[in-house]
Amino acid sequence: MMNKIVIGIVSLATAFTLSACASDDKEASKHENIELDHSGMNHSSTGEVPESVKVADNPTYEVGSQAILKTDHMEGMKGAEATIVGAYDTIAYIISYTPISGGERVENHKWVIQEELKDAGDKILEPGTKVTIEADHMAGMKGAAADIDSAELTTVYMVDYTPTSGGEIVKNHKWVTESELSTKETKNR
């Protein structure tokens, strides 16, 4: 019982601290709103993946299994229960780009994969490398010039999930990395 009280107090203190931090910096809030809005994001997709992407041989989360999303790429994602619909071994990139449809530059977008970058080859691209995006996860993304911010050799997952904020199920969402998932058993810890 005492552990539950301590966890509750720590959680409450963390929530207050994070809410205070979020309102301190107007520029950070502006950037956060761009990232969390994702109004141009195709939350669901057809499930098509580039032909050259390699299906994972032995993924941590098998196709058809359940996992909990630990990431907040968009509202309602964090804490949602997801069904794994695809697992692929590739290089995942965080990129920054200016949409070809206009608007503000998108900083630190997660994720596009090696096979979604024009003429990327098979070697990891270094931060600062200029690339052309072939993915269309968001309006104005396909065809845009981008800068590589970071790269991670990992398994990426395509998932179905129902947002915790309500709304319709999101089908074939691309992409979440292995580190952005946890097993269902750890949800209540």
Solvent accessible surface area in square Angstrom, and as a share of the most:
residue,aa,sasa,rsa
1,M,174,0.78
2,M,135,0.60
3,N,112,0.58
4,K,152,0.64
5,I,80,0.41
6,V,72,0.42
7,I,106,0.54
8,G,40,0.38
9,I,110,0.56
10,V,87,0.50
11,S,62,0.40
12,L,105,0.52
13,A,54,0.42
14,T,66,0.38
15,A,56,0.44
16,F,134,0.56
17,T,79,0.46
18,L,113,0.56
19,S,69,0.44
20,A,55,0.43
21,C,77,0.46
22,A,47,0.36
23,S,85,0.55
24,D,113,0.59
25,D,69,0.36
26,K,178,0.75
27,E,115,0.51
28,A,51,0.39
29,S,32,0.21
30,K,99,0.42
31,H,53,0.24
32,E,69,0.31
33,N,96,0.49
34,I,51,0.26
35,E,54,0.24
36,L,69,0.34
37,D,92,0.48
38,H,16,0.07
39,S,97,0.62
40,G,29,0.28
41,M,13,0.06
42,N,80,0.41
43,H,69,0.31
44,S,51,0.33
45,S,37,0.24
46,T,112,0.65
47,G,22,0.21
48,E,131,0.59
49,V,44,0.25
50,P,37,0.23
51,E,182,0.82
52,S,90,0.58
53,V,13,0.08
54,K,106,0.45
55,V,100,0.57
56,A,10,0.08
57,D,123,0.64
58,N,136,0.70
59,P,22,0.14
60,T,89,0.52
61,Y,21,0.08
62,E,113,0.50
63,V,94,0.54
64,G,52,0.50
65,S,39,0.25
66,Q,67,0.30
67,A,0,0.00
68,I,8,0.04
69,L,1,0.00
70,K,98,0.42
71,T,14,0.08
72,D,81,0.42
73,H,19,0.08
74,M,7,0.03
75,E,129,0.58
76,G,11,0.11
77,M,0,0.00
78,K,126,0.53
79,G,25,0.24
80,A,3,0.02
81,E,77,0.34
82,A,1,0.01
83,T,42,0.24
84,I,1,0.00
85,V,48,0.28
86,G,3,0.03
87,A,3,0.02
88,Y,21,0.08
89,D,52,0.27
90,T,9,0.05
91,I,11,0.06
92,A,0,0.00
93,Y,0,0.00
94,I,26,0.13
95,I,0,0.00
96,S,2,0.01
97,Y,1,0.00
98,T,63,0.36
99,P,16,0.10
100,I,115,0.58
101,S,85,0.55
102,G,41,0.40
103,G,64,0.62
104,E,98,0.44
105,R,93,0.34
106,V,13,0.08
107,E,63,0.28
108,N,72,0.37
109,H,8,0.04
110,K,82,0.35
111,W,14,0.05
112,V,0,0.00
113,I,0,0.00
114,Q,10,0.04
115,E,43,0.19
116,E,11,0.05
117,L,6,0.03
118,K,108,0.46
119,D,133,0.69
120,A,15,0.12
121,G,62,0.59
122,D,121,0.63
123,K,155,0.66
124,I,82,0.42
125,L,31,0.15
126,E,118,0.53
127,P,85,0.54
128,G,51,0.49
129,T,45,0.26
130,K,154,0.65
131,V,17,0.10
132,T,49,0.28
133,I,1,0.00
134,E,81,0.36
135,A,7,0.05
136,D,81,0.42
137,H,14,0.06
138,M,22,0.10
139,A,69,0.54
140,G,16,0.16
141,M,0,0.00
142,K,117,0.50
143,G,43,0.41
144,A,1,0.00
145,A,75,0.58
146,A,3,0.02
147,D,30,0.15
148,I,3,0.01
149,D,50,0.26
150,S,42,0.27
151,A,35,0.27
152,E,61,0.28
153,L,130,0.65
154,T,24,0.14
155,T,17,0.10
156,V,0,0.00
157,Y,0,0.00
158,M,6,0.03
159,V,0,0.00
160,D,18,0.10
161,Y,4,0.01
162,T,70,0.41
163,P,20,0.12
164,T,86,0.50
165,S,70,0.45
166,G,43,0.41
167,G,63,0.61
168,E,154,0.69
169,I,87,0.44
170,V,11,0.06
171,K,95,0.40
172,N,33,0.17
173,H,2,0.01
174,K,32,0.13
175,W,1,0.00
176,V,0,0.00
177,T,0,0.00
178,E,55,0.25
179,S,77,0.50
180,E,16,0.07
181,L,6,0.03
182,S,19,0.12
183,T,59,0.34
184,K,86,0.37
185,E,132,0.59
186,T,49,0.28
187,K,109,0.46
188,N,144,0.74
189,R,218,0.80
